[in-house]
Amino acid sequence: MNYPQKPRLALQIGVTGHRPKDLKDADMPLLKERITTVLQEIKSAYLQFADTGEARAVFAQDELLPPRLLSPLAEGADSLAAQAALDLGYSLHCPLPFLQADYLGDFKHDLQALSTFETLLSRSSRQLELDGSLKNKDKAYLNLGQFVLRHADILLAVWNGVENELSPGTAGVIASAIRQEIPVLLIDANAPHRVTIHDPREKKPQWQDWDVTRLAGLLRWQLLPRDVLMTKKKQKTNLLQKLQRLTGTETNSRKAYFSGLQAGGGLSSGIAFVYQVFFTLLGKRRPKGLFGGSYLEGSEMQWKIPGRAAGHGLGFQTSIKDHFLHADSLASFYADQYRGTFLLSFGLGAVAVLFALLGAPFEGLKHYGLGYAVAELITILIIAGLVLRGAWLVLHQHWLDFRLLAERLRQHACLQPVGGVSQGFLPVFHGKSDMSHAWVDWLVRAVNCSEGMPAVVFDQQYRERYRIYLHVMIKEQVKYHALNAERNEHIAHALHTFNKIFLAWIVVVCFLHIFCGLSIPCLPHVLCHGSFVEALYTSMAAVLPAFGAAVAGMLSQGEFERIAQRSEGMAEELQDIADNVKQATDASVLELSLQAHDAIAVMSQELSDWRVIFRAKPLEWHA
């Protein structure tokens, strides 16, 4: 597999503004000049940013994409901005509120406006026709404004300053942009067309006079990952962290993701294989592929539905697949290593106890005492090495981070055919020390931005294809969670059964030991006399509890019962959503996308729950 490239650098400028009836107090030549000047300044700042070391470090070094304007081409500000952008070398993407045939009705009153619309549309790189209803134009324009904001890095607005947060037009779009912390560059719709900015980086953002020197910092803030932007503070580091830095061990998951990590190979595969065997046997999974399959093949199986959808005309980004396969295979591999490590360490801990007891000076075994002591030491060193290796390679962090990325990309695949962008849901415990969500959000958005919106028409045929696709995607998650709940329940049941068996044997051995010490005459001679019997009872009395503790540790560290309960609940919730999608044969794309967001919200709860469970369970030393 080719490693997924870093995303290409792209900048998208959304535009909103008044139509001619609200531009009566405008100086049109001066307004056009202001729009052109602002777009030129944005382009210059973008080109300068692209040439910085920070940008080159996190974005692919392919041919630089031109800045992109998102304009619905409505008469007035939208068309003025589109014309200026094309003249400056921008690319133009046009999301339309209605199907094109219906949208043309907005221009019938003015043949010149109609001609301008058709000319600009023909020069655009991509068009997307939303399925807004002419009977409810306000809802259609509100949906259009939110669509533009989902894709915009900066909003360019031509506004008269009359506030109305509930408006489906310019005032409402600006208010929504401010709530979403999207920078807004405002050109006053009235002469002399003062330019101001609403900068979300400020502690208490408010409208301020435009200063072009802000652009460099603004683009850096919008386009770079948050972990790059964080101020490097002097922090106390332990010996392990110092050694990791000295040896170049990559603990930053974003950097590791693009560094050429592979799922499989060497000792890592052996440790991961331990958990695969454990999960197959105790989880009652079919062993097919256990000895010949690869993590990549497993990930490709999960991508089969989006892959088929792409072949049936649903708009898909070409780079999403590569990123999903890489992230999902790495997440599974690191998860298996983490789990294989704690299985081995707990199991070997009990074996070390056995060697310690066998090394005691029992009659008949004392000649082997040194050998057992060496075996115990080697076992303890192996345990220490496994735990240290897990900490050194940050198995715990990489597993959770790559899983988060893979699932966010899966969620994005649910929305991308209709131009949606999945949003990250930060858990309540999120803090500045955990930047996983930040770099994952950055990558998902950067990939989406570099590809741009899909070029599709939301007609009835496309809506039906998307509805079927969404239903199948959600049903696949239902099947996965139902099966995952069943398998983890099997594992938890098996481990509990082992513990009960160990407990029963401990009781039996203790009674035998007591009865032998009391020389109970009813017991057979072979069960009570001899150094070997004495050593056996003593060893079993100590080792069986050690193995029981090891099993209890596996149950606690693996959280198999909680995972089973969570997956069972997930399957039920997602099934309800899948049923709603199946019945929504007359739903609009907006209504279907809301159903997709409901499914994503449920799946995001699982991601947060996993981080709640496993962030508090790194690999630890145990005795």
Residue, then its C-alpha position, 0 to 999 in steps of 0.5 A: m500500500n502507498y502511504p497516504q500523502k499529506p493533504r494538499l494545501a487549499l483555502q476556501i473563501g465563502v461569500t454572502g451579500h446583498r442583492p441589488k435592491d439592498l445595494k441602493d446606497a452603494d458606489m458600485p465601482l468602489l464596491k467592486e474595487r473593495i471586493t477585488t482588493v480584499l480578494q487580492e490581499i487574501k491571495s497574496a497572504y495565501l501564497q506567502f503562507a504556502d511558502t513557509g516552513e510550517a506549511r511545507a511541513v504539514f501539507a503535500q508539496d504538489e502543485l499549489l492549488p489556487p485559492r477557491l471562492l464558494s459563490p452561489l452566483a446570486e445577483g449582486a454581491d455573489s456575482l461581483a465577488a465571483q467575477a473578481a475572483l476569476d479575474l484574480g486567478y481563483s477557482l470558482h465552486c458554485p453551490l446552488p440553492f435549487l436545481q439549476a432549472d429552478y434557480l434560473g427563475d431568479f434571473k428572468h426579470d433581468l436578461q443581463a443578470l441571467s447572462t452574467f449568471e450563465t457566463l460565470l457558471s460556465r467558468s466555474s470549476r464545479q457546480l453542486e445543485l441543492d434540492g431546495s424547494l421553490k415553495n419554501k425559499d427561506k429554508a432553501y437559502l438557509n440551507l445554502g448559507q450553512f452549506v457555504l459555512r461548512h466549507a469556508d475557511i473565511l467568510l467574505a460578506v457585503w452587508n448593510g449592518v442590519e442585524n437579524e440572526l434568524s434571517p435566512g440571508t446575509a445577516g443570518v449567515i454572518a451571525s452563524a459564522i460568528r457563532q462557529e468562530i469563522p473569520v468574517l471579512l465585512i465590506d459595508a454595503n453602503a458607500p464608502h464601503r468600509v472594510t472590517i473584520h471579526d476575528p475569532r482569535e480575540k478573547k472578546p471578538q468584535w468588529q475592528d477596522w481591517d488590517v492586512t497584516r492580520l492575514a498571515g496570522l489568520l491563515r496560519w490559525q485556520l490552516l495549521p493543526r492545533d498542535v503546531l499552533m500551541t505555544k511550546k512550554k517548558q514541561k518536566t519530562n521523565l527519563l523515558q520521554k527524554l530517551q524518546r526525544l534523543t532517539g527520535t521515537e515518534t510520539n506525535s500521532r500526526k507525525a507518525y501517521f505520515s512517517g511510513l508506519q506499517a501495520g505488521g512486521g517483526l516482534s510487533s506482529g507476534i505480540a498482536f498475534v497473541y491477542q488475535v488468537f485470544f480473541t478468536l478462541l474466546g470470542k468464538r470468531r471464525p479463524k478464517g484469515l487469522f494466519g494469512g490475512s492482513y490488517l489492510e485486507g480487513s480495512e479494505m473489507q470495511w471500505k467495500i460499501p463506499g467503494r461500490a457507492a463511488g462506482h454508482g455515481l455518488g460523489f466521493q473524494t479520491s483521497i478519503k479511501d487511502h486515509f481510511l485504509h491507512a488509519d484503520s489498519l494502523a488502529s487495529f494493529y496498535a490495538d492488538q499490540y496493546r492488548g497482546t502486551f497486557l495479556l502476555s504480561f498478566g499471564l507471564g506474571a502468574v508464570a513468574v510466581l510458579f517459577a519462584l515457588l518451584g525454586a524454593p528448597f523443596e525436597g527432590l526439587k532443590h537441585y533445580g532451584l537455581g534454574y527456576a530462579v533464572a527462569e523467574l528472572i527471565t520471565i520478569l525481565i520479559i514482562a518489564g520489556l513488554v511494558l517498557r516497549g509499550a510505553w516506548l512505542v506509545l501503543h496506547q496513544h497511537w491506537l486511540d488516535f488512529r482509531l479516532l481518525a479512522e472512525r471520523l473518516r468513516q463518518h465523513a464518508c456518510l456525509q461526503p456524497v452530499g457535501g457534508v463535513s463531519q464535525g468532531f465531538l470533544p469529550v468533556f475531559h478533553g484538555k490541552s494535553d490531549m491534542s488528538h481531536a485537534w489533529v484529526d479534525w484538521l486532517v479530515r477538514a484539510v482532505n475535504c478542503s483540498e478536494g472541494m465540494p462534490a459536483v453533483v445534482f440532488d435530483q430525485q434519482y441521486r437522493e434515492r441512491y444516497r438514501i440506499y447508501l446511507h441505509v446500508m452504511i448504518k446497517e453495516q455498523v449495526k451488524y458490526h456492533a451486534l457481532n462485537a457485543e456477542r464476541n466480547e460477551h463470550i470473552a468476558h464469560a470465558l474469563h469469568t468461567f476460568n476464574k470460577i474454575f481457579l477458585a474451585w481448584i484453590v478450595v480443593v487444594c487448600f482442603l487437601h493441604i489441610f487434611c494431609g497436614l492433619s494426617i486424615p486416615c481416609l485419604p489415599h496415601v498417594l495424595c498426602h505423602g512425599s516431597f513432590v506432593e508437598a511441593l505440588y500443593t504448596s505451588m498450586a495453593a499460591v499459583l492458582p490465585a496468581f493465575g486467577a489474579a491474572v485473569a481478573g487483570m485481563l478482565s479489568q484491563g480489557e473492559f470486555e463486559r463494558i465494550a459488549q454493553r456499549s456495542e449492544g446499545m449502539a446496535e439498538e440506537l443505530q437500528d432505529i436510525a436505519d429504520n427511519v432512513k429506510q422509510a424516508t423515501d420522499a426525504s430531501v437531501l437535507e433531511l437525509s443528512l440530518q439522519a446521517h448526523d444522528a447516526i454520527a452523533v451515536m457513533s461519536q459517543e462510542l469514540s468518547d466512551w472508548r477514550v474515557i475507558f482506555r485513556a485511564k488504562p495505559l500499560e502499567w508495571h504490576a507485581 
